[in-house]
Amino acid sequence: QVQLVESGGGLVQPGGSLRLACAASGGPLSDYTRAWYRQAPGKRRELVAALTSGGSTTYATSAKGRFTISRDDAKNTVYLQMNSLNPEDTAVYYCYARRLMASYWGQGTQVTVSS
């Protein structure tokens, strides 16, 4: 069974940076699309960034120019580098992996942007 475990969340001041990591176990995910979603209190879960096995990326409008998704398939890990964070980025960030009919979620990591 595939398991995804996020790390790297925390409290950061506005304008700061964080790097989230999502490590997978239970099988290689090199041919999966990997993605990050987030959910703020009272809001729906939304896509932040996605990266296909072929290297194509998709970013939410709010993330473009500030966030970068990358993957290291040798480590079965996907990253989300977040720069220029603002309070609107405060949310639980979830890791996601999908291939055909199989999909998996991580448990989430809290990111709080506050002074």
C-alpha positions in Angstrom: 0.0 0.0 0.0 1.4 3.4 -1.0 1.7 5.9 1.8 2.6 9.6 1.4 4.1 11.5 4.3 4.5 15.3 4.1 7.0 17.4 6.1 8.4 20.9 6.1 5.3 22.8 7.2 5.4 25.4 10.0 5.1 29.0 11.0 6.7 31.6 8.8 6.5 35.4 8.5 5.1 37.1 5.5 7.6 37.3 2.7 9.3 34.1 4.0 9.9 30.8 2.4 9.2 27.1 3.1 10.0 23.9 1.4 7.6 21.1 1.7 8.5 17.5 1.0 6.4 14.4 0.4 8.0 11.1 0.7 6.3 8.0 -0.7 6.6 4.5 0.5 5.1 1.2 -0.6 6.1 1.4 -4.3 7.8 3.5 -6.9 5.8 6.5 -8.1 8.0 7.6 -11.0 5.1 7.1 -13.5 2.5 8.9 -11.3 1.4 12.5 -11.5 2.4 14.2 -8.2 0.7 17.2 -6.9 0.1 19.5 -3.9 -3.3 20.7 -2.8 -4.2 22.9 0.1 -7.2 23.6 2.2 -7.8 26.7 4.3 -10.3 26.8 7.1 -13.8 27.1 5.7 -12.7 26.7 2.1 -12.6 23.9 -0.4 -9.4 21.9 -1.1 -7.7 23.4 -4.1 -4.9 22.4 -6.4 -1.7 24.3 -5.8 0.7 22.6 -8.3 1.0 19.4 -10.2 3.9 17.7 -12.0 3.4 14.8 -14.4 5.9 11.9 -14.9 6.8 13.6 -18.2 7.7 16.8 -16.5 4.7 19.0 -17.4 3.7 21.4 -14.6 0.4 23.1 -13.7 0.2 25.9 -11.1 -2.7 27.7 -9.5 -2.8 31.3 -10.5 -2.0 32.3 -6.9 1.1 30.1 -7.0 2.6 31.1 -10.3 5.9 32.9 -9.9 6.2 32.1 -6.2 5.9 28.3 -5.9 7.9 25.6 -7.6 7.1 21.9 -7.7 9.8 19.4 -8.3 10.4 15.7 -7.9 13.2 13.3 -7.2 12.1 9.9 -8.4 15.2 8.2 -7.0 14.0 9.3 -3.6 10.3 8.8 -4.4 9.8 12.4 -3.2 8.1 15.5 -4.5 8.9 19.0 -3.2 7.1 22.3 -3.1 9.3 25.3 -2.8 7.2 28.3 -1.6 8.6 31.8 -1.7 7.1 35.2 -0.9 4.5 33.7 1.3 1.6 35.7 2.5 -1.2 35.1 5.0 -3.5 33.9 2.3 -1.2 30.9 1.8 -2.1 29.7 5.3 -3.6 26.2 4.9 -3.1 22.5 5.4 -1.0 21.3 2.4 -1.7 17.9 1.1 0.4 15.7 -1.1 -1.3 13.7 -3.8 -0.3 11.0 -6.3 -2.3 9.6 -9.2 -2.0 7.2 -12.0 -5.0 5.9 -13.9 -7.5 4.8 -11.3 -5.1 4.8 -8.4 -4.8 7.8 -6.2 -3.3 8.5 -2.8 -3.3 11.4 -0.3 -1.0 12.3 2.5 -2.2 13.3 5.9 -1.3 17.0 5.4 1.1 19.5 6.9 0.1 22.9 8.3 1.5 26.0 6.9 0.9 29.2 8.8 2.0 32.6 7.5 1.8 35.2 10.2 3.8 38.0 11.8 
